[in-house]
Amino acid sequence: EATFSGRLIGGCIDVLSNLVGTPYGDVEYFNDVFKKDGTIVYLENCELSHCALLRALWQMRMANWFDGATGIIYGRNNGPDTQNPSELSYLEVLKQCTEGLNIQVVYDADIGHKPPNMTMINGSFAELSLKKNKATLTQHLVS
């Protein structure tokens, strides 16, 4: 079970990873503006291999994307699945990159490139509740 709330920030990690460290990926400013609300980082993978996803998530973590976050939401993986048992699975990549953050993590959400492609609105205030593997996310468009 998990419950958390905050301002939504995120999107497709294939795109966002290229913005990390640029003025267009200034999540520290976003976190400062919404520090009283906290943030929920939501991410989904379109085409990255598990190794590329691991590198992208660590880059985001080292660039403070998860600082100030009350939780992380991962969409279902649309990238290639590994058939090699010696490679990290999608879930193992997610766990490795969030280990020690001490925040709630939800994965396999209905967001991203896999239907039903639920829409997340950056900057909206959201509340997530997860009970018995069923999540409810409510977004509020407030200033």
MODELLER restraints for C-alpha pairs under 7 A, 6 or more apart:
rsr = mdl.restraints
at = mdl.atoms
rsr.add(forms.Gaussian(group=physical.xy_distance, feature=features.Distance(at['CA:1:A'], at['CA:130:A']), mean=5.20, stdev=0.5))
rsr.add(forms.Gaussian(group=physical.xy_distance, feature=features.Distance(at['CA:1:A'], at['CA:131:A']), mean=4.90, stdev=0.5))
rsr.add(forms.Gaussian(group=physical.xy_distance, feature=features.Distance(at['CA:1:A'], at['CA:132:A']), mean=6.71, stdev=0.5))
rsr.add(forms.Gaussian(group=physical.xy_distance, feature=features.Distance(at['CA:2:A'], at['CA:104:A']), mean=6.63, stdev=0.5))
rsr.add(forms.Gaussian(group=physical.xy_distance, feature=features.Distance(at['CA:2:A'], at['CA:129:A']), mean=5.83, stdev=0.5))
rsr.add(forms.Gaussian(group=physical.xy_distance, feature=features.Distance(at['CA:2:A'], at['CA:130:A']), mean=4.98, stdev=0.5))
rsr.add(forms.Gaussian(group=physical.xy_distance, feature=features.Distance(at['CA:2:A'], at['CA:131:A']), mean=6.94, stdev=0.5))
rsr.add(forms.Gaussian(group=physical.xy_distance, feature=features.Distance(at['CA:3:A'], at['CA:128:A']), mean=5.54, stdev=0.5))
rsr.add(forms.Gaussian(group=physical.xy_distance, feature=features.Distance(at['CA:3:A'], at['CA:129:A']), mean=4.46, stdev=0.5))
rsr.add(forms.Gaussian(group=physical.xy_distance, feature=features.Distance(at['CA:3:A'], at['CA:130:A']), mean=6.27, stdev=0.5))
rsr.add(forms.Gaussian(group=physical.xy_distance, feature=features.Distance(at['CA:4:A'], at['CA:70:A']), mean=6.06, stdev=0.5))
rsr.add(forms.Gaussian(group=physical.xy_distance, feature=features.Distance(at['CA:4:A'], at['CA:71:A']), mean=6.39, stdev=0.5))
rsr.add(forms.Gaussian(group=physical.xy_distance, feature=features.Distance(at['CA:4:A'], at['CA:127:A']), mean=5.95, stdev=0.5))
rsr.add(forms.Gaussian(group=physical.xy_distance, feature=features.Distance(at['CA:4:A'], at['CA:128:A']), mean=5.44, stdev=0.5))
rsr.add(forms.Gaussian(group=physical.xy_distance, feature=features.Distance(at['CA:4:A'], at['CA:129:A']), mean=6.79, stdev=0.5))
rsr.add(forms.Gaussian(group=physical.xy_distance, feature=features.Distance(at['CA:5:A'], at['CA:40:A']), mean=6.79, stdev=0.5))
rsr.add(forms.Gaussian(group=physical.xy_distance, feature=features.Distance(at['CA:5:A'], at['CA:70:A']), mean=6.54, stdev=0.5))
rsr.add(forms.Gaussian(group=physical.xy_distance, feature=features.Distance(at['CA:5:A'], at['CA:126:A']), mean=5.46, stdev=0.5))
rsr.add(forms.Gaussian(group=physical.xy_distance, feature=features.Distance(at['CA:5:A'], at['CA:127:A']), mean=4.25, stdev=0.5))
rsr.add(forms.Gaussian(group=physical.xy_distance, feature=features.Distance(at['CA:5:A'], at['CA:128:A']), mean=6.05, stdev=0.5))
rsr.add(forms.Gaussian(group=physical.xy_distance, feature=features.Distance(at['CA:6:A'], at['CA:37:A']), mean=5.04, stdev=0.5))
rsr.add(forms.Gaussian(group=physical.xy_distance, feature=features.Distance(at['CA:6:A'], at['CA:38:A']), mean=4.64, stdev=0.5))
rsr.add(forms.Gaussian(group=physical.xy_distance, feature=features.Distance(at['CA:6:A'], at['CA:39:A']), mean=4.26, stdev=0.5))
rsr.add(forms.Gaussian(group=physical.xy_distance, feature=features.Distance(at['CA:6:A'], at['CA:40:A']), mean=5.31, stdev=0.5))
rsr.add(forms.Gaussian(group=physical.xy_distance, feature=features.Distance(at['CA:6:A'], at['CA:70:A']), mean=6.68, stdev=0.5))
rsr.add(forms.Gaussian(group=physical.xy_distance, feature=features.Distance(at['CA:6:A'], at['CA:125:A']), mean=5.48, stdev=0.5))
rsr.add(forms.Gaussian(group=physical.xy_distance, feature=features.Distance(at['CA:6:A'], at['CA:126:A']), mean=5.55, stdev=0.5))
rsr.add(forms.Gaussian(group=physical.xy_distance, feature=features.Distance(at['CA:6:A'], at['CA:127:A']), mean=6.77, stdev=0.5))
rsr.add(forms.Gaussian(group=physical.xy_distance, feature=features.Distance(at['CA:7:A'], at['CA:34:A']), mean=6.94, stdev=0.5))
rsr.add(forms.Gaussian(group=physical.xy_distance, feature=features.Distance(at['CA:7:A'], at['CA:37:A']), mean=6.44, stdev=0.5))
rsr.add(forms.Gaussian(group=physical.xy_distance, feature=features.Distance(at['CA:7:A'], at['CA:38:A']), mean=6.24, stdev=0.5))
rsr.add(forms.Gaussian(group=physical.xy_distance, feature=features.Distance(at['CA:7:A'], at['CA:39:A']), mean=4.45, stdev=0.5))
rsr.add(forms.Gaussian(group=physical.xy_distance, feature=features.Distance(at['CA:7:A'], at['CA:40:A']), mean=5.74, stdev=0.5))
rsr.add(forms.Gaussian(group=physical.xy_distance, feature=features.Distance(at['CA:7:A'], at['CA:123:A']), mean=5.30, stdev=0.5))
rsr.add(forms.Gaussian(group=physical.xy_distance, feature=features.Distance(at['CA:7:A'], at['CA:124:A']), mean=5.44, stdev=0.5))
rsr.add(forms.Gaussian(group=physical.xy_distance, feature=features.Distance(at['CA:7:A'], at['CA:125:A']), mean=4.43, stdev=0.5))
rsr.add(forms.Gaussian(group=physical.xy_distance, feature=features.Distance(at['CA:7:A'], at['CA:126:A']), mean=6.07, stdev=0.5))
rsr.add(forms.Gaussian(group=physical.xy_distance, feature=features.Distance(at['CA:8:A'], at['CA:39:A']), mean=5.85, stdev=0.5))
rsr.add(forms.Gaussian(group=physical.xy_distance, feature=features.Distance(at['CA:8:A'], at['CA:40:A']), mean=4.90, stdev=0.5))
rsr.add(forms.Gaussian(group=physical.xy_distance, feature=features.Distance(at['CA:8:A'], at['CA:41:A']), mean=6.04, stdev=0.5))
rsr.add(forms.Gaussian(group=physical.xy_distance, feature=features.Distance(at['CA:8:A'], at['CA:121:A']), mean=6.68, stdev=0.5))
rsr.add(forms.Gaussian(group=physical.xy_distance, feature=features.Distance(at['CA:8:A'], at['CA:122:A']), mean=4.95, stdev=0.5))
rsr.add(forms.Gaussian(group=physical.xy_distance, feature=features.Distance(at['CA:8:A'], at['CA:123:A']), mean=5.20, stdev=0.5))
rsr.add(forms.Gaussian(group=physical.xy_distance, feature=features.Distance(at['CA:8:A'], at['CA:124:A']), mean=5.71, stdev=0.5))
rsr.add(forms.Gaussian(group=physical.xy_distance, feature=features.Distance(at['CA:8:A'], at['CA:125:A']), mean=6.38, stdev=0.5))
rsr.add(forms.Gaussian(group=physical.xy_distance, feature=features.Distance(at['CA:8:A'], at['CA:126:A']), mean=6.58, stdev=0.5))
rsr.add(forms.Gaussian(group=physical.xy_distance, feature=features.Distance(at['CA:9:A'], at['CA:39:A']), mean=6.96, stdev=0.5))
rsr.add(forms.Gaussian(group=physical.xy_distance, feature=features.Distance(at['CA:9:A'], at['CA:40:A']), mean=6.30, stdev=0.5))
rsr.add(forms.Gaussian(group=physical.xy_distance, feature=features.Distance(at['CA:9:A'], at['CA:41:A']), mean=5.11, stdev=0.5))
rsr.add(forms.Gaussian(group=physical.xy_distance, feature=features.Distance(at['CA:9:A'], at['CA:42:A']), mean=6.29, stdev=0.5))
rsr.add(forms.Gaussian(group=physical.xy_distance, feature=features.Distance(at['CA:9:A'], at['CA:122:A']), mean=4.91, stdev=0.5))
rsr.add(forms.Gaussian(group=physical.xy_distance, feature=features.Distance(at['CA:9:A'], at['CA:123:A']), mean=6.31, stdev=0.5))
rsr.add(forms.Gaussian(group=physical.xy_distance, feature=features.Distance(at['CA:10:A'], at['CA:41:A']), mean=5.42, stdev=0.5))
rsr.add(forms.Gaussian(group=physical.xy_distance, feature=features.Distance(at['CA:10:A'], at['CA:42:A']), mean=4.77, stdev=0.5))
rsr.add(forms.Gaussian(group=physical.xy_distance, feature=features.Distance(at['CA:10:A'], at['CA:43:A']), mean=5.56, stdev=0.5))
rsr.add(forms.Gaussian(group=physical.xy_distance, feature=features.Distance(at['CA:10:A'], at['CA:122:A']), mean=6.84, stdev=0.5))
rsr.add(forms.Gaussian(group=physical.xy_distance, feature=features.Distance(at['CA:11:A'], at['CA:42:A']), mean=6.16, stdev=0.5))
rsr.add(forms.Gaussian(group=physical.xy_distance, feature=features.Distance(at['CA:11:A'], at['CA:43:A']), mean=5.03, stdev=0.5))
rsr.add(forms.Gaussian(group=physical.xy_distance, feature=features.Distance(at['CA:11:A'], at['CA:44:A']), mean=6.37, stdev=0.5))
rsr.add(forms.Gaussian(group=physical.xy_distance, feature=features.Distance(at['CA:12:A'], at['CA:43:A']), mean=5.73, stdev=0.5))
rsr.add(forms.Gaussian(group=physical.xy_distance, feature=features.Distance(at['CA:12:A'], at['CA:44:A']), mean=5.01, stdev=0.5))
rsr.add(forms.Gaussian(group=physical.xy_distance, feature=features.Distance(at['CA:12:A'], at['CA:45:A']), mean=5.95, stdev=0.5))
rsr.add(forms.Gaussian(group=physical.xy_distance, feature=features.Distance(at['CA:12:A'], at['CA:46:A']), mean=6.82, stdev=0.5))
rsr.add(forms.Gaussian(group=physical.xy_distance, feature=features.Distance(at['CA:12:A'], at['CA:112:A']), mean=6.99, stdev=0.5))
rsr.add(forms.Gaussian(group=physical.xy_distance, feature=features.Distance(at['CA:13:A'], at['CA:43:A']), mean=5.85, stdev=0.5))
rsr.add(forms.Gaussian(group=physical.xy_distance, feature=features.Distance(at['CA:13:A'], at['CA:44:A']), mean=5.79, stdev=0.5))
rsr.add(forms.Gaussian(group=physical.xy_distance, feature=features.Distance(at['CA:13:A'], at['CA:45:A']), mean=5.63, stdev=0.5))
rsr.add(forms.Gaussian(group=physical.xy_distance, feature=features.Distance(at['CA:14:A'], at['CA:45:A']), mean=6.35, stdev=0.5))
rsr.add(forms.Gaussian(group=physical.xy_distance, feature=features.Distance(at['CA:14:A'], at['CA:46:A']), mean=6.50, stdev=0.5))
rsr.add(forms.Gaussian(group=physical.xy_distance, feature=features.Distance(at['CA:14:A'], at['CA:48:A']), mean=6.56, stdev=0.5))
rsr.add(forms.Gaussian(group=physical.xy_distance, feature=features.Distance(at['CA:17:A'], at['CA:56:A']), mean=5.58, stdev=0.5))
rsr.add(forms.Gaussian(group=physical.xy_distance, feature=features.Distance(at['CA:17:A'], at['CA:60:A']), mean=6.90, stdev=0.5))
rsr.add(forms.Gaussian(group=physical.xy_distance, feature=features.Distance(at['CA:19:A'], at['CA:25:A']), mean=4.85, stdev=0.5))
rsr.add(forms.Gaussian(group=physical.xy_distance, feature=features.Distance(at['CA:20:A'], at['CA:60:A']), mean=6.49, stdev=0.5))
rsr.add(forms.Gaussian(group=physical.xy_distance, feature=features.Distance(at['CA:20:A'], at['CA:63:A']), mean=6.90, stdev=0.5))
rsr.add(forms.Gaussian(group=physical.xy_distance, feature=features.Distance(at['CA:21:A'], at['CA:63:A']), mean=6.79, stdev=0.5))
rsr.add(forms.Gaussian(group=physical.xy_distance, feature=features.Distance(at['CA:27:A'], at['CA:65:A']), mean=5.99, stdev=0.5))
rsr.add(forms.Gaussian(group=physical.xy_distance, feature=features.Distance(at['CA:28:A'], at['CA:64:A']), mean=6.96, stdev=0.5))
rsr.add(forms.Gaussian(group=physical.xy_distance, feature=features.Distance(at['CA:31:A'], at['CA:38:A']), mean=7.00, stdev=0.5))
rsr.add(forms.Gaussian(group=physical.xy_distance, feature=features.Distance(at['CA:31:A'], at['CA:39:A']), mean=6.78, stdev=0.5))
rsr.add(forms.Gaussian(group=physical.xy_distance, feature=features.Distance(at['CA:31:A'], at['CA:68:A']), mean=6.31, stdev=0.5))
rsr.add(forms.Gaussian(group=physical.xy_distance, feature=features.Distance(at['CA:35:A'], at['CA:68:A']), mean=7.00, stdev=0.5))
rsr.add(forms.Gaussian(group=physical.xy_distance, feature=features.Distance(at['CA:38:A'], at['CA:68:A']), mean=5.66, stdev=0.5))
rsr.add(forms.Gaussian(group=physical.xy_distance, feature=features.Distance(at['CA:38:A'], at['CA:69:A']), mean=5.71, stdev=0.5))
rsr.add(forms.Gaussian(group=physical.xy_distance, feature=features.Distance(at['CA:38:A'], at['CA:70:A']), mean=6.00, stdev=0.5))
rsr.add(forms.Gaussian(group=physical.xy_distance, feature=features.Distance(at['CA:39:A'], at['CA:68:A']), mean=6.18, stdev=0.5))
rsr.add(forms.Gaussian(group=physical.xy_distance, feature=features.Distance(at['CA:39:A'], at['CA:69:A']), mean=4.51, stdev=0.5))
rsr.add(forms.Gaussian(group=physical.xy_distance, feature=features.Distance(at['CA:39:A'], at['CA:70:A']), mean=5.82, stdev=0.5))
rsr.add(forms.Gaussian(group=physical.xy_distance, feature=features.Distance(at['CA:40:A'], at['CA:69:A']), mean=5.42, stdev=0.5))
rsr.add(forms.Gaussian(group=physical.xy_distance, feature=features.Distance(at['CA:40:A'], at['CA:70:A']), mean=5.81, stdev=0.5))
rsr.add(forms.Gaussian(group=physical.xy_distance, feature=features.Distance(at['CA:40:A'], at['CA:71:A']), mean=5.07, stdev=0.5))
rsr.add(forms.Gaussian(group=physical.xy_distance, feature=features.Distance(at['CA:40:A'], at['CA:72:A']), mean=5.65, stdev=0.5))
rsr.add(forms.Gaussian(group=physical.xy_distance, feature=features.Distance(at['CA:41:A'], at['CA:69:A']), mean=6.62, stdev=0.5))
rsr.add(forms.Gaussian(group=physical.xy_distance, feature=features.Distance(at['CA:41:A'], at['CA:71:A']), mean=6.55, stdev=0.5))
rsr.add(forms.Gaussian(group=physical.xy_distance, feature=features.Distance(at['CA:41:A'], at['CA:72:A']), mean=4.80, stdev=0.5))
rsr.add(forms.Gaussian(group=physical.xy_distance, feature=features.Distance(at['CA:41:A'], at['CA:73:A']), mean=6.27, stdev=0.5))
rsr.add(forms.Gaussian(group=physical.xy_distance, feature=features.Distance(at['CA:42:A'], at['CA:72:A']), mean=5.64, stdev=0.5))
rsr.add(forms.Gaussian(group=physical.xy_distance, feature=features.Distance(at['CA:42:A'], at['CA:73:A']), mean=4.49, stdev=0.5))
rsr.add(forms.Gaussian(group=physical.xy_distance, feature=features.Distance(at['CA:42:A'], at['CA:74:A']), mean=5.79, stdev=0.5))
rsr.add(forms.Gaussian(group=physical.xy_distance, feature=features.Distance(at['CA:43:A'], at['CA:73:A']), mean=6.31, stdev=0.5))
rsr.add(forms.Gaussian(group=physical.xy_distance, feature=features.Distance(at['CA:43:A'], at['CA:74:A']), mean=5.00, stdev=0.5))
rsr.add(forms.Gaussian(group=physical.xy_distance, feature=features.Distance(at['CA:43:A'], at['CA:75:A']), mean=6.22, stdev=0.5))
rsr.add(forms.Gaussian(group=physical.xy_distance, feature=features.Distance(at['CA:44:A'], at['CA:74:A']), mean=5.55, stdev=0.5))
rsr.add(forms.Gaussian(group=physical.xy_distance, feature=features.Distance(at['CA:44:A'], at['CA:75:A']), mean=4.64, stdev=0.5))
rsr.add(forms.Gaussian(group=physical.xy_distance, feature=features.Distance(at['CA:44:A'], at['CA:76:A']), mean=6.74, stdev=0.5))
rsr.add(forms.Gaussian(group=physical.xy_distance, feature=features.Distance(at['CA:44:A'], at['CA:77:A']), mean=6.66, stdev=0.5))
rsr.add(forms.Gaussian(group=physical.xy_distance, feature=features.Distance(at['CA:44:A'], at['CA:112:A']), mean=5.51, stdev=0.5))
rsr.add(forms.Gaussian(group=physical.xy_distance, feature=features.Distance(at['CA:45:A'], at['CA:77:A']), mean=5.47, stdev=0.5))
rsr.add(forms.Gaussian(group=physical.xy_distance, feature=features.Distance(at['CA:45:A'], at['CA:78:A']), mean=5.79, stdev=0.5))
rsr.add(forms.Gaussian(group=physical.xy_distance, feature=features.Distance(at['CA:45:A'], at['CA:79:A']), mean=5.98, stdev=0.5))
rsr.add(forms.Gaussian(group=physical.xy_distance, feature=features.Distance(at['CA:46:A'], at['CA:77:A']), mean=6.95, stdev=0.5))
rsr.add(forms.Gaussian(group=physical.xy_distance, feature=features.Distance(at['CA:46:A'], at['CA:78:A']), mean=4.84, stdev=0.5))
rsr.add(forms.Gaussian(group=physical.xy_distance, feature=features.Distance(at['CA:46:A'], at['CA:79:A']), mean=5.19, stdev=0.5))
rsr.add(forms.Gaussian(group=physical.xy_distance, feature=features.Distance(at['CA:46:A'], at['CA:113:A']), mean=6.17, stdev=0.5))
rsr.add(forms.Gaussian(group=physical.xy_distance, feature=features.Distance(at['CA:47:A'], at['CA:78:A']), mean=6.33, stdev=0.5))
rsr.add(forms.Gaussian(group=physical.xy_distance, feature=features.Distance(at['CA:47:A'], at['CA:79:A']), mean=4.16, stdev=0.5))
rsr.add(forms.Gaussian(group=physical.xy_distance, feature=features.Distance(at['CA:47:A'], at['CA:80:A']), mean=6.71, stdev=0.5))
rsr.add(forms.Gaussian(group=physical.xy_distance, feature=features.Distance(at['CA:48:A'], at['CA:79:A']), mean=5.38, stdev=0.5))
rsr.add(forms.Gaussian(group=physical.xy_distance, feature=features.Distance(at['CA:49:A'], at['CA:79:A']), mean=6.07, stdev=0.5))
rsr.add(forms.Gaussian(group=physical.xy_distance, feature=features.Distance(at['CA:49:A'], at['CA:80:A']), mean=5.83, stdev=0.5))
rsr.add(forms.Gaussian(group=physical.xy_distance, feature=features.Distance(at['CA:50:A'], at['CA:88:A']), mean=6.90, stdev=0.5))
rsr.add(forms.Gaussian(group=physical.xy_distance, feature=features.Distance(at['CA:50:A'], at['CA:89:A']), mean=7.00, stdev=0.5))
rsr.add(forms.Gaussian(group=physical.xy_distance, feature=features.Distance(at['CA:50:A'], at['CA:90:A']), mean=6.24, stdev=0.5))
rsr.add(forms.Gaussian(group=physical.xy_distance, feature=features.Distance(at['CA:50:A'], at['CA:93:A']), mean=6.93, stdev=0.5))
rsr.add(forms.Gaussian(group=physical.xy_distance, feature=features.Distance(at['CA:54:A'], at['CA:93:A']), mean=5.78, stdev=0.5))
rsr.add(forms.Gaussian(group=physical.xy_distance, feature=features.Distance(at['CA:57:A'], at['CA:97:A']), mean=6.27, stdev=0.5))
rsr.add(forms.Gaussian(group=physical.xy_distance, feature=features.Distance(at['CA:58:A'], at['CA:97:A']), mean=6.08, stdev=0.5))
rsr.add(forms.Gaussian(group=physical.xy_distance, feature=features.Distance(at['CA:70:A'], at['CA:103:A']), mean=5.81, stdev=0.5))
rsr.add(forms.Gaussian(group=physical.xy_distance, feature=features.Distance(at['CA:70:A'], at['CA:104:A']), mean=6.71, stdev=0.5))
rsr.add(forms.Gaussian(group=physical.xy_distance, feature=features.Distance(at['CA:71:A'], at['CA:103:A']), mean=5.34, stdev=0.5))
rsr.add(forms.Gaussian(group=physical.xy_distance, feature=features.Distance(at['CA:71:A'], at['CA:104:A']), mean=4.55, stdev=0.5))
rsr.add(forms.Gaussian(group=physical.xy_distance, feature=features.Distance(at['CA:71:A'], at['CA:105:A']), mean=5.62, stdev=0.5))
rsr.add(forms.Gaussian(group=physical.xy_distance, feature=features.Distance(at['CA:72:A'], at['CA:104:A']), mean=6.38, stdev=0.5))
rsr.add(forms.Gaussian(group=physical.xy_distance, feature=features.Distance(at['CA:72:A'], at['CA:105:A']), mean=4.79, stdev=0.5))
rsr.add(forms.Gaussian(group=physical.xy_distance, feature=features.Distance(at['CA:72:A'], at['CA:106:A']), mean=6.22, stdev=0.5))
rsr.add(forms.Gaussian(group=physical.xy_distance, feature=features.Distance(at['CA:73:A'], at['CA:105:A']), mean=6.00, stdev=0.5))
rsr.add(forms.Gaussian(group=physical.xy_distance, feature=features.Distance(at['CA:73:A'], at['CA:106:A']), mean=4.82, stdev=0.5))
rsr.add(forms.Gaussian(group=physical.xy_distance, feature=features.Distance(at['CA:73:A'], at['CA:107:A']), mean=5.77, stdev=0.5))
rsr.add(forms.Gaussian(group=physical.xy_distance, feature=features.Distance(at['CA:73:A'], at['CA:109:A']), mean=6.89, stdev=0.5))
rsr.add(forms.Gaussian(group=physical.xy_distance, feature=features.Distance(at['CA:74:A'], at['CA:106:A']), mean=6.13, stdev=0.5))
rsr.add(forms.Gaussian(group=physical.xy_distance, feature=features.Distance(at['CA:74:A'], at['CA:107:A']), mean=4.42, stdev=0.5))
rsr.add(forms.Gaussian(group=physical.xy_distance, feature=features.Distance(at['CA:74:A'], at['CA:108:A']), mean=6.02, stdev=0.5))
rsr.add(forms.Gaussian(group=physical.xy_distance, feature=features.Distance(at['CA:74:A'], at['CA:109:A']), mean=6.02, stdev=0.5))
rsr.add(forms.Gaussian(group=physical.xy_distance, feature=features.Distance(at['CA:75:A'], at['CA:107:A']), mean=5.96, stdev=0.5))
rsr.add(forms.Gaussian(group=physical.xy_distance, feature=features.Distance(at['CA:75:A'], at['CA:108:A']), mean=4.87, stdev=0.5))
rsr.add(forms.Gaussian(group=physical.xy_distance, feature=features.Distance(at['CA:75:A'], at['CA:109:A']), mean=4.37, stdev=0.5))
rsr.add(forms.Gaussian(group=physical.xy_distance, feature=features.Distance(at['CA:75:A'], at['CA:110:A']), mean=5.94, stdev=0.5))
rsr.add(forms.Gaussian(group=physical.xy_distance, feature=features.Distance(at['CA:75:A'], at['CA:111:A']), mean=4.93, stdev=0.5))
rsr.add(forms.Gaussian(group=physical.xy_distance, feature=features.Distance(at['CA:75:A'], at['CA:112:A']), mean=5.79, stdev=0.5))
rsr.add(forms.Gaussian(group=physical.xy_distance, feature=features.Distance(at['CA:76:A'], at['CA:107:A']), mean=6.92, stdev=0.5))
rsr.add(forms.Gaussian(group=physical.xy_distance, feature=features.Distance(at['CA:76:A'], at['CA:108:A']), mean=4.14, stdev=0.5))
rsr.add(forms.Gaussian(group=physical.xy_distance, feature=features.Distance(at['CA:76:A'], at['CA:109:A']), mean=5.77, stdev=0.5))
rsr.add(forms.Gaussian(group=physical.xy_distance, feature=features.Distance(at['CA:76:A'], at['CA:110:A']), mean=6.65, stdev=0.5))
rsr.add(forms.Gaussian(group=physical.xy_distance, feature=features.Distance(at['CA:76:A'], at['CA:111:A']), mean=7.00, stdev=0.5))
rsr.add(forms.Gaussian(group=physical.xy_distance, feature=features.Distance(at['CA:76:A'], at['CA:114:A']), mean=6.78, stdev=0.5))
rsr.add(forms.Gaussian(group=physical.xy_distance, feature=features.Distance(at['CA:78:A'], at['CA:113:A']), mean=6.38, stdev=0.5))
rsr.add(forms.Gaussian(group=physical.xy_distance, feature=features.Distance(at['CA:78:A'], at['CA:114:A']), mean=6.43, stdev=0.5))
rsr.add(forms.Gaussian(group=physical.xy_distance, feature=features.Distance(at['CA:82:A'], at['CA:89:A']), mean=6.58, stdev=0.5))
rsr.add(forms.Gaussian(group=physical.xy_distance, feature=features.Distance(at['CA:110:A'], at['CA:116:A']), mean=6.00, stdev=0.5))
rsr.add(forms.Gaussian(group=physical.xy_distance, feature=features.Distance(at['CA:110:A'], at['CA:117:A']), mean=5.87, stdev=0.5))
rsr.add(forms.Gaussian(group=physical.xy_distance, feature=features.Distance(at['CA:110:A'], at['CA:118:A']), mean=5.84, stdev=0.5))
rsr.add(forms.Gaussian(group=physical.xy_distance, feature=features.Distance(at['CA:111:A'], at['CA:117:A']), mean=4.64, stdev=0.5))
rsr.add(forms.Gaussian(group=physical.xy_distance, feature=features.Distance(at['CA:111:A'], at['CA:118:A']), mean=4.88, stdev=0.5))
rsr.add(forms.Gaussian(group=physical.xy_distance, feature=features.Distance(at['CA:111:A'], at['CA:119:A']), mean=6.70, stdev=0.5))
rsr.add(forms.Gaussian(group=physical.xy_distance, feature=features.Distance(at['CA:124:A'], at['CA:139:A']), mean=6.06, stdev=0.5))
rsr.add(forms.Gaussian(group=physical.xy_distance, feature=features.Distance(at['CA:124:A'], at['CA:140:A']), mean=5.64, stdev=0.5))
rsr.add(forms.Gaussian(group=physical.xy_distance, feature=features.Distance(at['CA:124:A'], at['CA:141:A']), mean=5.05, stdev=0.5))
rsr.add(forms.Gaussian(group=physical.xy_distance, feature=features.Distance(at['CA:124:A'], at['CA:142:A']), mean=6.57, stdev=0.5))
rsr.add(forms.Gaussian(group=physical.xy_distance, feature=features.Distance(at['CA:125:A'], at['CA:139:A']), mean=5.62, stdev=0.5))
rsr.add(forms.Gaussian(group=physical.xy_distance, feature=features.Distance(at['CA:125:A'], at['CA:140:A']), mean=5.06, stdev=0.5))
rsr.add(forms.Gaussian(group=physical.xy_distance, feature=features.Distance(at['CA:125:A'], at['CA:141:A']), mean=6.48, stdev=0.5))
rsr.add(forms.Gaussian(group=physical.xy_distance, feature=features.Distance(at['CA:125:A'], at['CA:142:A']), mean=6.81, stdev=0.5))
rsr.add(forms.Gaussian(group=physical.xy_distance, feature=features.Distance(at['CA:126:A'], at['CA:137:A']), mean=6.61, stdev=0.5))
rsr.add(forms.Gaussian(group=physical.xy_distance, feature=features.Distance(at['CA:126:A'], at['CA:138:A']), mean=5.38, stdev=0.5))
rsr.add(forms.Gaussian(group=physical.xy_distance, feature=features.Distance(at['CA:126:A'], at['CA:139:A']), mean=4.28, stdev=0.5))
rsr.add(forms.Gaussian(group=physical.xy_distance, feature=features.Distance(at['CA:126:A'], at['CA:140:A']), mean=6.08, stdev=0.5))
rsr.add(forms.Gaussian(group=physical.xy_distance, feature=features.Distance(at['CA:127:A'], at['CA:137:A']), mean=5.61, stdev=0.5))
rsr.add(forms.Gaussian(group=physical.xy_distance, feature=features.Distance(at['CA:127:A'], at['CA:138:A']), mean=5.29, stdev=0.5))
rsr.add(forms.Gaussian(group=physical.xy_distance, feature=features.Distance(at['CA:127:A'], at['CA:139:A']), mean=6.67, stdev=0.5))
rsr.add(forms.Gaussian(group=physical.xy_distance, feature=features.Distance(at['CA:128:A'], at['CA:135:A']), mean=6.86, stdev=0.5))
rsr.add(forms.Gaussian(group=physical.xy_distance, feature=features.Distance(at['CA:128:A'], at['CA:136:A']), mean=5.64, stdev=0.5))
rsr.add(forms.Gaussian(group=physical.xy_distance, feature=features.Distance(at['CA:128:A'], at['CA:137:A']), mean=4.47, stdev=0.5))
rsr.add(forms.Gaussian(group=physical.xy_distance, feature=features.Distance(at['CA:128:A'], at['CA:138:A']), mean=6.62, stdev=0.5))
rsr.add(forms.Gaussian(group=physical.xy_distance, feature=features.Distance(at['CA:129:A'], at['CA:135:A']), mean=5.52, stdev=0.5))
rsr.add(forms.Gaussian(group=physical.xy_distance, feature=features.Distance(at['CA:129:A'], at['CA:136:A']), mean=5.28, stdev=0.5))
rsr.add(forms.Gaussian(group=physical.xy_distance, feature=features.Distance(at['CA:129:A'], at['CA:137:A']), mean=6.61, stdev=0.5))
rsr.add(forms.Gaussian(group=physical.xy_distance, feature=features.Distance(at['CA:130:A'], at['CA:136:A']), mean=6.46, stdev=0.5))
